[in-house]
Each structure stands twice: as structure tokens, then as C-alpha cells.
């Protein structure tokens, strides 16, 4: 795993999410849940839809707008069907005000 610098933590307010494109063409979703940062794959495991572009974040639950499946962004666990595979999660840390994701 490598650590990737994302963006300034101050740029992501509580309740917001943002996509980070990695050099290997993967996309990671970074979420601010009540001031704490979490990261998952950006693609829904059911329909391969971008969660940051098509999803809705309510607290710590991200819901995919295509089929209304949802995940807990703090753990990646499936919360509702039709999703049946958990989202991969990644460690996030803040270094000198910048968020870094280990992926």
C-alpha cells in the first residue's frame, strides 16, 4: 500500500464527500463524517456507479442513487440490498492539514 496526498482537510466540510483519482485509475471516495475522515472505493459494489457523483451521504451512510443500496462508510459494510458485497475501506490520516489515503 502507498500513501497518496488528497487535498486540504479544510476543503471537505462535515457531511461532504469528494473523489480522489489515483494514478492507477482507481477512484477513492473520501467522506467527512462529523469531523472524522473515512475512505472507501468510489464505485458501488452492486452497479459500479460513482458514489461521490451519484450517491447521497446521510451521516455515516452512503446511498447509491441507482438502486438505493447503502453502505456504512466507517466500516464499508452493506446496510441495504440490493448491495451484497462490502465496500473496501482505506486508512485516512491528516498530515500538516492535508488528507492522505493509504491505498
N, C-alpha and C positions, 0 to 999 in steps of 0.2 A: 504494500500500500504506500502511496505517496500523499504528501500534504499539498493541497492546492489553495492558494490565496483566492478568496472570492471577491469581497468588497467590504467597505467600511461597515461595521456593525450598526452605526448610526443611520445608515441608509435603509435599514429594514425595521420599520416600526412594529410594535406588538400587533399581532393579528394579520401581518402581511407575509407573503412568500415571494420567492424570486428564484429563477432558474440560473444555474451555473453550468455553462458548457465546458466540458473537459476536452483536452487535446485529442483523446482517443474517440471523440464523437459521442460519448455518453453524456447524458444530462442529469444533473443532480438538482433536486428541489431543496431549498433552504427555507425554513419556517421560523418565525419569531412567535413563540407561544408564551405570552405573559412575561416577556423579557428574557426568556431562555431560548437558545437556538438549537434546532434539530435539522437533520438532513436525511433524505430518502432518495431513491431513484425517482426521476420525474415522471416516468411512464407508469400508468395504471397497469397492474398485472393482469387485468381482465381484457381490456380493449386496446392497450398500448396507446393511450391518449395522454397528452401532456397535462399533468396535474396543475402545474403553475399557470398554464394558459386556459384550461377548460374546467379546472376544479374550483371548489369553494371551501375555504378554511373556516371552520367554526370551532373556536377554542383549539383543542388538540386533534380534532378530527378533520381530515380532508375527504371531501366527497367528489367523486368523478361525475361530471355532469352528463356523461353519455349514457350510463346505465344505473347511476345512483348508488354504486358500491362505494364503500368508505373504508378508511384506514385510520388507525391511531398513529400520528406522525412521531410520537415519542418512542414507540416500540416497533412500528411497521406492521403491527398485527391487523388482520382483516377485521372490520367491525360489522359490515353488512354484505350480503350477497348482491350481485352475482359474483363478486370477487371471492376467490378461494385460495389465493396464494398471497402470503405476506409480502410487503414492500421491503426490499433491502434497505438497511439504515447505515449511516456513516457517522463517525465521531466529528463533532464540530468544536473548535476552540477559537478563542479570541486572543490575538497577539497584537499588542500595540494598537488596539482599536480596529483591527482587520480580522474578519472571519476567515478561518482556514478549515477546509474539509479534508478528511483523510479517506481517500477512495482508491 
